[in-house]
Amino acid sequence: MVQDFNIGIIGAGPAGCACAFFLTKLGFKPTLIDYSYPLRTILPTGGGRCNLAHAEFDFKELAKNYPRGEKFLYSVFSKFGTSETLEMFKNIGIETYTQENGRIFPVSNSSKEVQEKMLQAIKQCKIIKEKALRIEKNGIGFKVVTDMNAYKFDKIVFSIGGHNGYEMIERIGVSVVEPKPALVGLVTSENFSSLMGTTLKNVMNNETGITDDMLFTHFGISGPLIYTVSSIYARRKHPYQLSFNICPELDKMNFQQILNDNPHKLLKNVLSEYIPHKFAELLLDKLNILSETKSHRVNGEMRDLILDKLNNFTVNIKSTKKDGETVSAGGVSLDKINSKTMESKEVSGLYFCGEVIDVDGFCGGFNLQNCWSTAYIASQGLCDFKN
């Protein structure tokens, strides 16, 4: 038996639930379809604290934090940016605070609270716990077939996230840019298992000029710097090489003078004042310099080799960490979406919001901001549709 509804939202993640919230404010009662519990994907965000947004209130500056989608988001963020996001959460009873690095969190530091209060705010909406399998364009409306039933909708909001399910819309003529992992650890040719768990602070990636922390893992490299770089290079063909300035601080200091001031100190211990001990040993090993060498025995050639290796520490990237990505670069092609309404230019009556579109941001609340903002625009795009 096919059931009739006005507006269907496929995907009850952050974008889908936010769109449902905005639609209820406009007098609609949308129906959400999701095979799992609503807003489950929000629970691990921000380390369980839920990094809701970022304290950048200029919409053009905010859009610069998206390797894909910057210009597309100008129109979106000019109508619903950080200020509007904070007002939305205040309206559903969530107070926020801002860290020094600009990341915005709920005062409770609880993703669970965000989940509960958002679901409370859309309690009048119908949530169907079934897996959507197929969408059929049916005249001016749609038929959604799930693993258990079939439903008719006049309009559909597609908000399944960025990892799978695209075949449903590709079958009805929607153009999709192949998703690639972003914000992900990188698998290296080099074996860094001896450094596993070691963090290098304030490392600069020479290709991008970005500085942040880098973590060595059992598979290669990870951490905030690597997430950003992996996002920028999400569509780069493997293998490729990256170069890092490991200790910009030491580069600016007179290394020879440091050696002169500590003539009887072991070289590895001198370096360990600036970089982790394990990394100092690995660095010297790569240069075939004995770590037990005393400073007064370091000649000019050895000194320059060390500085050059610190300034240009190269790593060969084989692949991304499988199943490690938090977001994907790719999705519904932006030139096939009306940025003022989030409606498909290829299939009328079909709207998109969240990570399902070809937009992805850096760490720091930017990907959730994309969810809130595009959800709002989609709800407004549906505003002219009368019950």
Salt bridges, closest charged atoms under 4 A:
ASP34 OD1 - ARG40 NH1 3.27
GLU61 OE2 - LYS64 NZ 2.92
GLU113 OE2 - LYS117 NZ 3.33
GLU136 OE2 - ARG134 NE 2.92
GLU178 OE2 - LYS180 NZ 3.72
ASP213 OD2 - LYS201 NZ 3.34
GLU273 OE2 - LYS265 NZ 3.34
GLU281 OE2 - LYS268 NZ 3.73
GLU281 OE2 - HIS277 NE2 3.39
GLU292 OE2 - LYS268 NZ 2.68
ASP304 OD1 - ARG303 NE 3.07
GLU325 OE2 - HIS163 ND1 3.64
ASP360 OD1 - ARG68 NE 2.68
